[in-house]
Amino acid sequence: MTLTPKSLGMTAAAGSAALLLGAFVFQALGYAPCAMCIWQRYPHAIAIGTGAMLLFALPILPILIIGALSALSTSALGVFHTGVERGWWEGPTSCTGSGLDVSQMSVSELLPSASSNASTLVLCDEVVWEFLTLSMASWNAILSGVLACLWLVAIARHQKVRWHGVADVS
């Protein structure tokens, strides 16, 4: 059985939903996200919405392209974030240890014990969790790359149908 372009796209969108759900589970377990972690979530949300659009009678190619670009975007952000965590390159000064602007921080951020709230200061250049020596950003990069491949296969299958006149059963 061959998967149709629509079913491949919806599978990739479901993968984005699973990754986004996983991020929320980690957050619920106490792993607060940094700014770059949050940036990686937006393309997943777009991919999920894109997958939902496949359920309607809309032109499929633009939807598949948007899904692929979303997955590629979050994968690229994951690679960039991994590089920041590993010290391969510098990250945004707003969320890395090298760019900490103490003059702009509140007392509760400077001294978490002075506040009854948990500290929200999470630096992008610190790995807070890893599995098999890979951080959450690294896993997002890898898994989102796989999802991008699914979107690209869906595009290729759609184009094959258009070019060769094969009946599309999607």
Sequence and secondary structure as in RCSB ss.txt:
>XXXX:A:sequence
MTLTPKSLGMTAAAGSAALLLGAFVFQALGYAPCAMCIWQRYPHAIAIGTGAMLLFALPILPILIIGALSALSTS
ALGVFHTGVERGWWEGPTSCTGSGLDVSQMSVSELLPSASSNASTLVLCDEVVWEFLTLSMASWNAILSGVLACL
WLVAIARHQKVRWHGVADVS
>XXXX:A:secstr
    HHHHHHHHHHHHHHHHHHHHHHHHTT    HHHHHHHHHHHHHHHHHHHTTSSS HHHHHHHHHHHHHHHH
HHHHHHHHHHHTSS   TTSSGGG  GGG  HHHH GGGSSS      TTS   EETTEEHHHHHHHHHHHHHHH
HHHHHHHHHHHHHH      
